Amino acid sequence: MTDLLCKTENLQITFPHRLGDFVAVQGFDMEVRRGEIVGLIGESGAGKSTIGNAIMGLLSHPGKITSGNIYLDGENLIGTSDAQMAQLRGRRIGMIFQDPMTSLNPLMTVGEQLSESIALLQDIALPKAWAMAVDRLDGVGIPDAEKRMDQYPHEFSGGMRQRVVIALAMAGDPDLLIADEPTTALDVSVQKQVLDLIRQICVKGSLGVVLVTHDMGVISETADRIYVMRHGKLVETGPTEQVIEAPSEQYTKDLIAAIPSIDRREDRFVNPPKKTGEIDQWLLKGGPAHNDGDYLTTSALTKDFSIRKTSFWGKSSSFRAVNVEALTIKRGEVLGLVGESGSGKSTLGRILTGLIKPSTGSVSFGDHGALADIKSARARKALRRDVQVVFQDPYSSLNSRMRIDQILAEPIQFHGLAGKAEMGHLVGALLERVGLPADSGRKFPHQFSGGQRQRICIARALSVRPRFLLCDEPTSALDVSIQADMLALLMELRRSLGLTMLFVSHDLAVVRQVSDRVAVMKAGQIVECQDAEALYNAPGSNYTQMLLDTAPRVGARNTSEQIN
Amino acid sequence: MFEKIRSDFWYELLNSPVTVVSSFIILMMVIGCTAAPIFAPHTPFDPATISIMDNNLPPVWEAGSDPRFLLGTDLQGRDVLSAMLYGGRISLLVGLGAVALSVVIGMAVGLFAGYFGGMTDAVLMRIAEIQFAFPPILIALLFNGILKATLPADIFSQAAVPIMILAIGLAGWVQFARIVRASVLVQRGQDYVTACQAIGLPTFSIILRHITPNILGPVLVLAMLQIAVAIVTEATLSFLGLGTPLTEPSLGALIQIGSQYLFSGVWWVVIFPGTMLLVMVVAFNLVADWVRDYLNPRLR
C-alpha cells in the first residue's frame, strides 16, 4: 500500500452554535492514492468543501474536527500544531480555489508571486526561483511565459489566471492537491482545458488530487473514483464508471437523473399542463385571444458602453457589447440565448425587455408598438405589466427587508389588478401555483432556500399577468436537483399560460431542454439562430460545434491514456 | 436589520458587558436629563431658590459641606448636580437634534446622488466636498456669528438651542451623504431594484420603499457616532462662549464657568460636568461600535 497518500478515518467536523452544534461532516472515510483523481461531489451544504479545508487545516472559525483522523503518508495530521500545519501547506498539500480573481494578489506581478512562493517553499535563492517559475508557467500551458511573468493578474484571462493559480499551488511540489470547484467560475471551453491540465499534472507527478465539485459532468469526465456526499455523510463511493452508470443508492440515481442532457431533449421537463385552477383563470385574464404572429421584432441592434478615458487628454472610447442582426420572437415560443460570459447575452436580454435602451436600432412589441414610441406613462405601464424578468441570483433579487406577501402584493396593487380584499387570497394562490405553501407570505426572504426564493421570484413575475418572460440564467445559482424542478415549473407555466419566453443561459444542456429556437452569441454577435433540434444535431457554425464538444458530459470520461 | 433584532439582538447584547454598561449609562443619563425638573434636587437657574450664602460648598464627602448639595455648589450658590442635569438635557437635545438634521439632509442628498448618478451625482457630491473642506466648528462659528449680529439679543439668547442644532446639523450632513451614496450604489446594482423597474414602479417609490430600508444599517451606526461628535462640538462652542447663554448653561458652558476657579481649589464645579461629558461621549461611542459589529455579519 505504498501508493496510499491520504486517508480520512471516521472524520467528524462540528460547527458549534448557541442553538446546538451543527455537524457538517459525519463519519467520513476517504482514501486518496498517488496518481489518482478522487472526485468529491454533493449539492450545496453537503460538506464537501469542509473536508477539503479540514485536510488543509484551514477550517473556518468556529468549526473543528471533533473526532476521527486524517493521515497523510501514514502520519496523523490531527494533533499537529498550527505551525507544523503551516509547514505542510504548500509543501505537502496544495490548494486550488474556485475564483481565480480573488486567489491572486492583484498588486503583485504573476512572476513575483510565483517566484516568491517557490523560493520560500523550496528554500532556494530568488533568481533561481525566478527561472524555475518561468518553467512552471510554461508547464501549465501559458504561452510566452517569460514575458508574462511581468504582467499583473488582471492582464490574464480567467482560464489563464486559473492556470497561474495551479502553478502557484504546485510551487512547493506538493504530494496532494485539493481543487475546490476549480472550474466553476470558468466558461465551458476553458473548463475543459483546465481539467485536462489538472489530470496531466496528476498523472505526471503521480500526485493525489481531491476534486471538490457540484458538477456531475466535470467529475465524470475527470475523476477516477467518486465519493458522493449528502448532508455531511457519505452516500456512495466507487470507481467513476460504476457510480455513474450503475449507482446503487437512490440519491445518486436521482442526482444523475436530474442532470439535463445536452444530447437530447428529455420529456421529463415537459410536464403536461396541470388542471387549470382558479388562479390560472386569473392569470390568463386580459390576455390576447390569438396566439400567433410575432410577439417581438427588432431591427439591427447595437449597444455601446463607454470606457473610462485612460488619460485626461485621451479620447473616450467605447465597447460594443451587443451588435446583432434583426431578431424576432414568435408568440408562445421559447427562444434560448446561449453564450459564454461576456458575450452580451444578458445585455441583449435587457434590451429586448426594454430595461436598457439600445444605442442604435429599435425593439417593437406586437401589442405595444415600437419601444421608442412608448412615451405616455399609461403606455409604459401597460408594457411593464406585459414583460417580466426572472433573474439569476435569487438572493439579490428579493428585497430582504420586505415580507413575501408585501413583495407579491406591491406589483398587483401598482397595476390595479386586484383590490385589497382579495389580495391575501390571491397572494396565497400565487405562492401555491409556484409550489410553495400558501402561508409563506408571512415570512421574510432569508427564511427560504435558494430554490424557494427563485419560486418567489417567478411568482412575483407572474403577479402582473405578463405575456413575456425573460429568464436570465434562472437556474445557474441552483443545485441540479432543484434546477430540474425549476425547469419543469417554468415549462409547465409556459404551457398553461401560453407565455412567450426568452431563456438566457450559458448552459447548453439546460437551453436544449426548454427552447424551441436557440440563438448562439459570441462577442456581442449572434453566430447562429435556428430551431433547437437542428442546432444541436447539426450546428451551423464552428463556434457552436466547439461549445457542444467541450461541454462536460456525464459518462464520457477522459482516461489518462488519452492524455499521454 | 429588523428581522435580525428579533432573533439575535438580546443574545449578542448580553454577550458584551461593556455595551450593556454603556447602554445603561446612556439610558440613565437620558432619563435623568430629560426629566431634570423631577430629579434635580434644586432649580439652579431660578434666582428665587438660590442663595449666595451657599456658594462654593464642596461635595458632601468633604469637610464643610452641606447635605442639601450632593456635589457641592458653585460661586453663586447653585447646586452642581442640578446644573449638570439641566445642562446635560441641553447637550443631549443639541446632539440628537443636530444629528437628526444631518441624517435628513445627508440621506436626501446621498439617495439622489447615488440613484441617479451622472450629472446629479457630480454636482451634489462636489457641493458636499466643498462643505467638507470647512471644519464643522468654523461653520458653526460663522452661523452663530451671523445670527448673533442680525437677531436681537433677547431672541438670540432664547433661540440658542435651535441655532446650535442648525449650525452643527448643517456642518455634519456630508458624512451621511457619502455613506448613503456608497450604499445606494451597491443596492442599485442588486436585482431586486431591476425587478422593481421591470414591474414599472415609479422611481420615487423604488428609492423610498425599497432602497432606503436597506441602507439604514450604516446610517444608524454613523448616527450613533455622530451624536457623540455633536455633543462635543456643542460643548466646544459653549466653552468658547458661542453656545448657550450663561443663564442656561449646557455642559460645555458649565465646564467653562468652572474652569475659571479650577486653581482656587473649587475643583468640583469643573470636574463633575467634565466627567459627565466624557462618560456620555465614551458610552455613545462604545454602543455605536457594538451596533456596527452587530450589523456586520462577517464579524459574528
Interface residues (C-beta under 8 A of the other chain):
Chain A: R18 T353 L355 R380 K381 L383 R384 R385 V387 Q388 V389 F391 Q392 D393 S396 S397 L398 N399 S400 R401 M402 E410 P411 F414 H415 F444 H446 C457 R460 A461 V464
Chain B: M1 F2 E3 Y11 Q190 D191 Y192 T194 A195 Q197 A198 I199 G200 L201 R209 H210 P213 N214
